[in-house]
C-alpha cells in the first residue's frame, strides 16, 4: 500500500504541472489533434533514443575494424536523422490534406443531400426518438458530430500511416541507400589519400635479397705474370 500511495502521489503531482494541464485541455478541446501529435511525438522520441544507442554501439563495437567504426556510426546517425525528419515532414504535410482526402473519398456518404435525407428520416421517427434527441437530429448537430468523428478517425489513421509507413519505410530507404554509397566512396577516397601520404613520408627500404655481394675472384684466375706451364720449362 505504501508503494501505491507513493506512486499515486507522484502521478497526482505530475498532473498538476502546467504543461500536463495544458495537454489535458488540448485532449478535451480537440482529442484527435492532441492524440495524433502525442503519437507522433512518442514515435520520434523512440527513434531518437534508438539512433543514439545505435551510434554509441557502433563507435564502441570492437568487432568492427577501427578504421570503419566512424563510417558505420555516420551511417547510423544519418539514417536516424532522416527517419525523424521524414516522419515529422510527412505528418505535417498530410495534416493539411487528410481532411480534403476524406471529403473526396466519402463525398457520396457525407453531402448536403444525404444530410437533408437523414433529417427527413429523423422527423418521420420523431415519436420514437423523443423530443430532446429529435431536436438535436433535426438541427443537424448529430449528423455533423458523426461526420466529424468519422473524419477525425480517418485523419488520425492517414496521418500516422503516412508518417510511419511512407516517411519511415519508403522515403528514408530511398534516400539513405544511395547516400550510404556516396559516404562509403568518400571514406574510401580519404583512406587512399592517407595511404599515399604515408607511403611518401616513409620511403620503401632496399630489398636485401636483390643486393649482390662482390666475391673475390679465384686464385687461378688472377694474372700474376707467370703460369705453371712456363715454370716447367724454366731452366734451373
C-alpha positions in Angstrom: 0.0 0.0 0.0 2.9 2.4 0.7 4.3 1.9 -2.8 0.9 2.5 -4.4 0.4 5.6 -2.2 3.8 6.9 -3.3 3.1 6.3 -7.0 -0.3 7.9 -6.8 1.1 11.0 -5.1 3.8 11.3 -7.8 1.3 10.9 -10.6 -1.0 13.3 -8.9 1.7 15.8 -8.7 2.6 15.4 -12.4 -1.0 16.1 -13.4 -0.9 19.4 -11.6 2.1 20.7 -13.7 1.1 23.4 -16.2 2.3 21.5 -19.3 0.3 18.5 -18.3 -2.8 20.6 -17.6 -2.4 22.3 -21.0 -2.0 18.9 -22.6 -5.2 17.6 -20.9 -7.1 20.7 -22.0 -6.0 20.0 -25.6 -7.3 16.5 -25.4 -10.6 17.8 -24.2 -10.9 20.5 -26.9 -9.6 18.5 -29.8 -9.0 14.9 -29.0 -7.9 13.8 -32.5 -5.3 16.5 -32.9 -3.8 16.0 -29.5 -3.8 12.3 -29.8 -2.1 12.4 -33.3 0.5 14.9 -32.0 1.2 12.8 -28.9 1.5 9.6 -31.0 4.0 11.1 -33.5 6.0 12.7 -30.7 6.3 9.4 -28.9 7.4 7.7 -32.1 10.0 10.4 -32.8 11.4 10.2 -29.3 11.7 6.5 -29.5 13.5 6.7 -32.9 15.8 9.4 -31.5 16.8 7.2 -28.5 17.3 4.3 -30.8 19.5 6.3 -33.1 21.7 7.5 -30.2 22.0 3.9 -29.0 23.0 2.6 -32.5 25.6 5.3 -32.9 27.1 4.7 -29.5 27.2 0.9 -30.1 28.9 1.4 -33.5 31.6 3.6 -32.1 32.4 1.1 -29.3 31.9 -2.1 -31.1 35.2 -4.0 -31.1 34.0 -6.4 -33.8 34.1 -3.5 -36.3 37.6 -2.6 -37.5 38.8 0.7 -36.1 39.0 2.4 -39.5 35.4 1.5 -40.3 33.7 2.4 -37.0 33.3 6.1 -37.8 31.8 5.2 -41.2 29.2 2.8 -39.6 28.4 5.3 -36.9 27.9 8.1 -39.5 25.5 5.8 -41.5 23.5 5.1 -38.3 23.3 8.8 -37.4 22.3 9.8 -41.0 19.6 7.1 -41.1 18.2 8.2 -37.7 18.1 11.9 -38.6 16.5 11.1 -41.9 13.9 8.9 -40.2 12.9 11.5 -37.7 12.8 14.3 -40.3 10.8 12.3 -42.8 8.2 11.3 -40.2 7.7 14.8 -39.0 7.5 16.2 -42.5 5.0 13.6 -43.7 2.8 14.1 -40.7 2.7 17.9 -41.0 2.1 17.7 -44.8 -0.7 15.1 -44.5 -2.5 17.1 -41.8 -3.2 19.8 -44.5 -4.7 17.3 -47.0 -6.2 14.4 -45.0 -9.5 16.3 -44.4 -9.8 17.1 -48.1 -9.0 13.5 -49.0 -11.8 12.3 -46.7 -14.3 14.6 -48.3 -13.2 13.4 -51.7 -13.4 9.7 -50.9 -16.7 9.9 -48.9 -18.4 12.6 -50.9 -21.3 10.3 -51.6 -21.8 9.5 -48.0 -21.5 13.0 -46.5 -23.1 15.7 -48.5 -25.9 18.2 -48.2 -28.4 15.8 -49.9 -27.7 12.9 -47.6 -27.9 15.3 -44.6 -31.3 16.5 -45.6 -32.5 13.0 -46.3 -31.2 11.9 -42.8 -33.1 14.8 -41.2 -36.3 13.8 -43.0 -36.0 10.3 -41.7 -35.4 11.6 -38.2 -38.6 13.7 -38.5 -40.6 10.6 -39.5 -39.4 8.8 -36.4 -39.8 11.8 -34.0 -42.2 10.0 -31.7 -39.8 7.1 -31.2 -36.7 9.3 -30.7 -38.0 11.6 -28.1 -38.1 15.4 -28.0 -34.6 16.1 -26.9 -32.9 13.7 -29.4 -35.3 14.8 -32.1 -34.3 18.5 -31.8 -30.6 17.6 -32.0 -31.1 15.4 -35.0 -33.4 17.7 -36.9 -31.0 20.6 -36.3 -28.2 18.5 -37.9 -26.0 18.5 -34.9 -25.7 14.8 -34.5 -25.1 14.4 -38.2 -22.3 16.9 -38.1 -20.9 15.3 -34.9 -20.9 11.9 -36.6 -19.2 13.3 -39.7 -16.6 15.0 -37.5 -15.9 11.7 -35.6 -15.5 9.8 -38.9 -13.2 12.5 -40.3 -11.1 12.5 -37.1 -10.6 8.7 -37.2 -9.7 8.8 -40.9 -7.3 11.7 -40.4 -5.6 10.1 -37.5 -5.0 6.8 -39.3 -3.9 8.5 -42.5 -1.5 11.0 -40.8 0.1 8.4 -38.6 0.3 5.9 -41.5 1.9 8.5 -43.8 4.5 9.3 -41.2 5.4 5.7 -40.2 4.9 3.8 -43.4 5.5 6.3 -46.3 8.0 8.5 -44.5 9.9 5.9 -42.4 9.7 2.8 -44.7 9.6 4.2 -48.2 11.2 7.7 -48.4 14.0 7.1 -45.9 15.4 3.9 -47.6 15.2 5.6 -51.0 17.4 8.4 -49.7 19.6 6.5 -47.2 20.7 3.7 -49.5 22.3 5.9 -52.2 23.6 8.3 -49.6 25.3 5.4 -47.8 27.0 4.5 -51.1 28.3 8.1 -51.5 29.5 8.3 -48.0 31.3 5.0 -48.5 33.0 6.2 -51.6 34.1 9.4 -49.9 35.5 7.3 -47.0 37.4 5.1 -49.4 38.9 8.1 -51.2 40.1 9.5 -47.8 41.7 6.2 -47.0 43.5 6.1 -50.3 44.8 9.6 -49.7 46.1 8.8 -46.3 47.9 5.7 -47.6 49.5 7.8 -50.4 50.7 10.4 -47.8 52.1 7.7 -45.6 54.0 6.0 -48.4 55.5 9.3 -49.5 56.7 10.1 -46.0 58.4 6.8 -45.4 60.5 5.5 -48.4 60.5 1.8 -49.0 63.6 0.0 -47.6 66.0 -1.6 -50.1 65.5 -5.2 -50.8 68.2 -7.3 -49.2 67.5 -10.2 -51.5 68.4 -8.2 -54.6 71.7 -7.0 -53.2 74.7 -8.6 -55.0 77.8 -9.2 -52.9 81.2 -9.0 -54.8 83.1 -12.2 -54.2 86.8 -12.3 -54.8 88.0 -14.0 -58.0 89.5 -17.5 -57.7 93.2 -17.6 -57.3 93.8 -19.4 -60.6 92.1 -16.6 -62.5 94.4 -13.9 -61.1 97.0 -12.6 -63.5 100.4 -12.8 -61.7 102.6 -12.6 -64.7 103.6 -16.2 -64.7 101.8 -19.6 -65.1 102.5 -23.1 -64.1 103.2 -24.1 -67.7 106.1 -21.7 -68.1 107.5 -22.8 -64.8 108.0 -26.3 -66.1 110.2 -25.0 -68.9 112.3 -22.6 -66.9 116.0 -23.5 -66.7 117.2 -24.2 -63.3 
